Amino acid sequence: MGFKPNTTPPRKSLPIHGSPVDKPFHPRWGNILYWHPPEFYKVLSRAWGYWRREVSWKLKPLLAIPLLKVTRYFSYSDEKISKLYRSRYAEEKVRKLLASNWKAEMQRMYWEYAKDIVEKVREYQSYKPKQIECEVRASDEAFFTESRVIVDSIRDRLEREVDIILTSPPYMQAQEYIRSFKLELAWLGFSGNFISKLANHEIPYNGVGEGAISSKTYEVFKREVEKLGHGKLLELYISYFNSIALFLDNNHGRVRDTIAIFVGPVKVRGIRIPIDTIIKEHLEHLGWRHEVTLIDTIVTRRLFKTEVNPATGLKDERTPTEHLLVMRRRS
């Protein structure tokens, strides 16, 4: 992350009370004031202005993490839910904060989060990790053009061989990464227009059609989803699995040893979809061997959950487990 284990973030990194030289940053997202009361927005805009203007590029990643956490907490977003969601709980939280010494609480939370990040980095470095070459490819609005909008893993290909692919695609509709982080993306400087562009490329909303997936289990559950008589859900089911299949088709040939994929068996209107089994069958069709599927019960976090799902009117049930599917290249 560009800093030493004994590094302590500079104490001026969160200008809560402001000064005449403060230059606030205002996100280019039309919904920003829907998510923050004016009092919080004014202070957060100064903090983000300071982060953009005064913090060195080496420390920016370190300081952005606690600042993003504070920004999410001091908003109408329910931080207990992974998706960006304005709940009654969150509105009550904001009301209570405004009636308290919230600036002191914001300062305290920031340094608590910052300390936690530094301790985690120290712990990681204590294991003496091997030096590795890392290449990050991401969509950047600074290079935005109509012909090259997004770095899209479904259509792009690895440019060289790698030993392992480790990935965690969205869990159907249960985990919507762009929707979950719209607020954070806006404060990091991305415009509302660009965030919408990203969302249009997100699985399963990218409109990928049939024809790529090779799995008997996929066909079985596709028929079950068809019985629901809900065209949009069927479209999302098809797009989800065919998107993942296209990614694997385009890139598995560049992987020398292992493909590992985190997924969860989510429900579609009461139908539990075995995502890992469907992906396993497709990779077996491509010539890969199933090594193991590790299963972990989700306890400390939750995907979107209420007593009744507002979109369906049905009793809500969280995804109970997370599966790590491990596939090996056949020798």
N, C-alpha and C positions, 0 to 999 in steps of 0.2 A: 504493500500500500504506500510505499515511499516514505516511511518514517521508521526510526529505530525503536526497539522494544522499550527503552526507558523514556521515550518521548511523552511529554505532557502537553495537551493542547493549550494554546495561549489563552490566558484568562480574559482577553478582550474579544473573544470570538462570538459573543452573543450580546450586542448592544441593546439591552432591554429599555433603558431609560432615554436613550437618544441624546443627540447633541446637534448644534447648528450645522455641523459638517456632514451629518448623515445624509446619504442619498438612497432613498428607498427603492426597492425593486418591485415593479408591478407586473404580475404574470399576465401574459397575453391570452387569457382564457376567460370567456364571457361569463362563466359560471362561478368565478372565484369567490365573489361576495355572498353567494348562496351558501358557501361552506364555512365562512368565517364571519363572526360578528365584527363590526367596525373596530372595536377596541383591540381585538386580537390581530386583526389584519394590519393595523397600523404598526404594531410592534414587530410582527413577523416580516413585514416588508422592509423594515430597517435592518433586521437581522440578515435577511437574504441579500440585501444590498451590500452589507458589509462583507458577507461571504463571497460575493461575486467580485468585489472591488479590492479587498484588502488581504484575503487569505491566499497564501502561496499555492501553486498548483500541486505541490507535494502533499500539503495538508488538506486540500479541498475534499478528497474522498473521506478522510477521517472525520472532519467536522460536519460534512453533509449528512452522515448517518444519524447522529443524535439530533441534528436540526430537523431532519425529515420526521423523526419520531415525535418531536415536540410539536411540529407543525400539524401532524395528523391528530394528535391528542387535543390540541387547542383549536378544534374545529367541530362542526356539527356531524362529522363522520363518526360512526360507531366503530371504535378501534378494536372491538372484540370480534368484529365480522371482517373477513378478508376483503369482501367487495366494498367499494365506496357506497355507503348506505347511510342515509340520514334517518335515525331512529328516534323514538321517544326517549330512550335512555340517553342518547347523545345530546338531545335538546335540553334535558334536565341537567346533564353534566355541565353544559355551557352556562346554564342559568346559575348553578351553584358556584362555578368558577368566577363568574362576573361579580358575585356577591362577596367574594373572598379577596385575599391579597394574592391575586393570580399572577402578578409579575414576579413575585418572589418564588411562587411555585413553578413558574416557567423556567426561571433561572436554576432552581434546584434540580428539576427534572433533566434539564440539558446536561448539567455536569454529572449527574448520576449516569445518564446514558453514555456520555463521553468516557467516563471512567470505565464503564463496562466494556466498551469497544476496545480501549487500550489494553485492559486485562485479557481480553480474548486474543488479541494479537500477540501479546506476550506469551500466553499459554501455547499458542500455535507455534511460535518461534522457538519455544523451549523444547519442542520435539525435534528440532534441527531438521526441518524439511529439506528435501533435495531441491536444488536450483533447477527450475524447469523453464522451458521457453513457452510463453503464453501469447496467443494471438486472439484478440477480441474483434469481432465484426459486429457492428451495430448500426442501426439507422441513425443518421445525424442530420438534423434540419439544416445545418450549415451548408450541406452539400445537396440540398433538396432540388430536384428537377422533376418535371412531369414524366420524363422518360426513365428516371431512376429514382423512384420514390423511397423504396424500402429495401433493406437487406432481408430477403425472404428465404428462409432455410428450406422451404418446400421446393423452390425453383432453383436456388443456388446450389452449387456443388463444392465439396471440399477440394481445395486446389492441390493438396498433397496427402500422402498416406499418414494415418495416425494409428496408434495402438488401440485406443479405446474411444468409443462414443458413450458419454453419460449424459442423459437428457431427461427432462420432466415436462412432457407436453401437458396442456390443460386437461383437466379431468372432465371431458365433455363440456357442459355448461357450469359445472360446480366451481371451477377455478378460472375466472376471466382476468387475465393478467393486466391487460390495458385498462379495463374498467377499474380494477382494484387500485391502480397506481396513477389514475388521472390527476389527482391532486398533487402528488409528488412530482409528476412530469411537468405540471404547470409551474410549480415553484422552481424547478430546475431550469426553466427557461423555454420549454417547448410551447409552441402556440396551439390554440384550440384546433386550428385547421390541421396541423401536423398530427396531433393526438388522434383526430378522427381518421386520418390516413392510416395510422398504425392499427387502429381498431378494425378497419376494413380488411386488413391482412391477417387478423388473428384467427387461429383455429378455434371453433369451427365456423366462424362467420365469414370465411373467405370464399365461399361459393364453389368449392372444388366438387366436381361431379363424380359419378360412378366410373369404375373401370380399372382402378389401381390395386385394390385390396384382394388378397387371395386367402380366404379363411372360411371354412364351413360354419364355424361358430358365428361369424359375422352375418352370414346369410340367415341362420336360424333366428337371431335376435332382430335382424332387419324385418323379418316377417312379423315378429311380435310388435315392433314399433309401428309397422304399417296398420296393424289392427286397431291402434289407438285412434286412427282417423284424423290425425293432426299433421298436415303437410309440412309445417315449419319444423316440427320435431324430427320428422323423417329426413328432411333436407339437412338438418344439423348433424344427425347420426351419420349420414352418407358422407358429408363434407369432412367430419372429424376423422373417420378411419381412412378415407382415401387421401387426406392430407398427410397423415402419418406414413401411409404406405409410399406416397411419392417421395417424401423425405428419405425413407429407408432405401427405396429403389435407386435414388440418385447418389447415395453416399455409402452404402454398405460395402461396395467394392473397394473403397479406399481404407477400410478398417482392417487392420492386420489380425486382431485377436478377439476383442470383446465389444459387444453392444449391451449397455445396461440402461434400462428405462424405468423411471418412477411413474407409477400410475395408481389410481384408486378406483374400485368398483362402484361407480356412482349409479344412481337410479334415474331412469327416464319414466316419469309418471308411474312409479311403482315397480318398474322393471329394472332389476339389478343387472347392469351390463358388465360382463367379465372382460374388461379392456385388455388386461395382460394376456389372457388366453388368445384373443383375436390377434394381437400383435405378434405373439409367439408363433401362431400358425402361419402368419404371413412371412416371418423371418425363416421359418422352416421351409417354406416354399422357395425362398431365395437361397437355400442351401446351408442355413445356420443350424446349430445344435443347441437345444435347451439345456443349460447348465443347472440353474436353480431359480426358484422364485421365493424371495425372502418377504415375509409378511410382518408388518408392524402395526399394532393397534394405535390409532390416533387418539391421544389423550390430552396433550398440553395445548393443542390449538384446534380450531374448528373451521370448517368451511361454512359458507352462509347457512344459518340455521335459525328458524323461528318455529313456534309451535305449529303454525299453519303456513304453508308456502303461499305467499300472496299472489303468485302467478297462476297457481293451479287450484287453490282452495282445499288442497289435500294436506293431510298430516305430514309434517316435515320430518325427515330422517337424515341425519348426517352420514357422510361416508365413514364407515367404522374403521377401515384399515387402509394402509398404504402398502403397495406391493413394489418390490424391486425385481424386475424381470432381467435375468442375466443370460445372454446368449453367447455362444462361442463359435468361432469359425471352425467348420469341419476340417480335420487334418487330411 
